[in-house]
Structures are given as structure tokens and as C-alpha cells.
Amino acid sequence: MNSVGRYFFVVLSCVLFIYGGNSRVLAQETEALFEEASVDWFLSGDAQWKFASDVLVGTIQSGSGMVMTKRKYTDFVLNLEFKPDSTINSGIFIHCANKELSATDCYEINIWDLHPNQENRTGAIVGRLRPLAHVVTLNKWNSYEIKIQKDHIQVWINGVLTADLYDQNLKDGYIALQAAGSGEIRFRNVGIRNLE
């Protein structure tokens, strides 16, 4: 190998070492949300929230309640598991403009298989997009993956794509979990990975 070849070999090795060796630094870490000991979220409304074996349990008899992050998020992938009973009206709210629940000032990704208007059932983005697929979620653990990047929102339940929407109305905001109506909703393994 001549001197020029050796030079490029050394440079290439250094580049691979720097980027390969620091791949964990370059990759975005997943941040846990709504943990029991965290002060990064608050609760509001009529629902009762408690932890049982690292599961966040929301119960309600009437009205509406929520847990919500204290900071806003922009582009991210949100993963969580949820277990709704047959009577609960629940949902995940993202990009909330204010510290309150609103289907117009948040993107509401619904959890309510038996919604009277099936265009807003589980997997829908309420008032914006009906679900692309009907996934039955009652009384069992399910996974939600919600990805929002710039104006593109995608939602999967148990690996099934239920929403694919382009919308420019809400640029960033708070994240909330809801319990409304009556019944019980359980959440666990809530994590967010920033895409910024």
C-alpha cells in the first residue's frame, strides 16, 4: 500500500471509529413517561390514578380525568401498552396546546372500541381521521405506537396501522393519558423517543 492509500485507510478507520464507537450517543434514547416517582407530570380531573406493580391505573365513575406531562414535545415516537375494560372512554392526547384535554387543541388518539360513532373508535384520531383498521382491544393488553414528525402522524395498534395523517395545525404540545365516562384503564411501559 502506498503512502496515499495508507493515508485514506487511516482517515477511514478514524471516521468509522468515531461514528461507530459513538452510535449510542448519536441515537436518541428512550425516555420513560408517567413513572411513579417522577415529578415530570401532573394529574387533573375526576379520575382516580394509582400505581399497582408498575402499572398506572385510572378509574372513574363519571366525568373526565387525565395525567399530563409538564413539558411539551415536538417530533417523537411514543410507545405504550394499555388495557381498557369494556366501559371506559380513554385516549392518548399529543401536541396539546394547553394543559387541558381537547379534541381540537390536541390530537386525540382514541381508546374506546364501543364508541357510539365508530369513526372515532380505538385507533382513530378523533375528529380528524377514522381508523384505517378495526382492532379489538377490550380487557387485554395492547400496544400503541404513535409517531409524529413535522406534519405526519402515524398510529399502530398491536402492529396494525390505524392512522396515517398529514396535519399542520399543532406543532408541539403536552402529552396526556385520559380516563373518562366510567370504568378502568391501565397503562404500562410508556416511553418516548425524540426525533428532533
N, C-alpha and C positions, 0 to 999 in steps of 0.2 A: 504494500500500500504506500503510495507516495505521500508527500507532506500535505498536499491539498486534501487528499482522501482522508488522511488521519485527522485533519482539522474538522472536516464536516462530520466525521464519525464522533469526535469528542463533543461538538456542538449538539448533534442529535441526541447523544446519550444524556447530556445535561438537560435538554428540554424534556425528554421522556422522564427523567428522574424527578424534575421539578413538578411537572403536571401529574405524572403517575403517582409519585410519592405523596402528593398532597390532594389526592382525589377526594378524600373525606372532607377536607377544608373547602374545596370547590363545590361539592354537592351540598344542597340545602338540607339541614337537619329537620327532623320531625319534632314539633313542639306539642306536648300534651296539653289539652284544654280541659277545663272543668274538673280538675283534681280536687280531692277533699281538702287538702291543706293549703291550697293556693289562695292568694288574695287577688288574683287577676280577673275575678268575675264576681258578679253580684246576683241576687235573686229579687224578684218583684212579683206582685200579684197575689192571686188567690190559691195557687197550688202549694202543696207541702213537698219539700225536697229533702231527701236524706240519702246517705250512702249506706250500702249493705254489701260487704265483700267487694269493694272497689266498683260497685255498680251505682250509678246515680239514678235514684227512683223518684219520679214525680207522680204524686197522687192528687186528685182534685174531685170535688163533688159538684161544683158549679163555677162558672166564671172562666178566668184565664190566668195563667201564671207563666213565669219564664225564669231561666238563668241566662245571663248575658255577659260577654267579655267586656272588660273596661277599656280595651283599646280597639282601634279599627284595623282592618286587614284589607288588602287590595287584591293581588293575584295569588292564588293558593290552590292546593288540593286538600280538601277536608275529608278525613276518613273516620267513620264511627260505626258502632253496632247499636242496634235498637230492637226493643221487644215491646210491641204495643198489645194491650188487651183489646177486646172486641168493641169497647165503648169509647175509648179515648180519642180525642181530636188533638193531634200533636203535629209538630213540624220542626224544621230547621230553617232559621232565618239568617240570611247572609247579606252583607252590604247594607245593613240597616243605617239609615241616615241619622237617626236619633236613637236615644236609649229607650225605645219602646217598640212594640210589635205592630207592624203594619204591612199589609199585602201590597201597598202602593209605594211605601218608603223603604221597603226591604224586598229582597227576593225570597219568597216563602216556598220552600221545598216541602211538600206536604207528607204527613203520615196519617192517613185516615182512609183505610180500604173501603169503608162503608159510607163514604161521603155521599150525601143526597144528590149532589151533582158530580157524576163520575168523571167529568172533565177536570175536576180538582182533586181526584183521589190520590192515594200514595204514589209518589213519583212525579206528580205534576209540579210545575212552577205556577202557583195559584194566580189566576187572573191573567197569565201571560202565555202559558203553553200546557195543553193537556198531555197526559203521559203517552209516550210512544209505545209503551207496553204495559200490560196489567200484571203486576207481581203481587201475589198474596203474601202478606206479612204478619197476619194476626197470630198472637200467642206463641211466637217463636223468635229466636234471634236471627236478625238480618243484618246485612252490611249496606251502608250508604257510602258512595264515593262521589264527592261534589268537586268539580274542577271549574275554576273561574279564572280566565286570563284575558285581560283587556275587556272586550265586549262579548266574549264567548263563554257560555255556561253549559257544562255537560254534567249529567247526573246518571249514576248507575246504582241499581239495587241488586244485590247478590250477583253482580257482574253483568246485569242486563241494562242496556242503555234505555232510560226512560225519558230523558230530556236532552235536547240539543238546541240551544237558543242563542241568537245574537241580539244583544240589547245594550244600548249605551246610556241608559238612564241613571244608573247608580254606579259610581266609580269606585267607591270603597265604603267601609262601614263596619259596624259591630256584628258579632255572631251570637245567635241565641238559640236555645232549645225551649220548646213550648210544651205545656200541658194545659188542655182546655176541655170544657164540657164536663165530663165525668169519666172516672176510670184511672188507669195506671199506665205509665210509660217508663221504660227502663233504657238507660244509655250506658255504654261502656267503651273503653279503648278509643276515646275521642282524641284525634291527633291532627295537626295541621302542618303542612309543608309549604313554606313561602315559595312563590315562583318569581318574585321580583329580582 
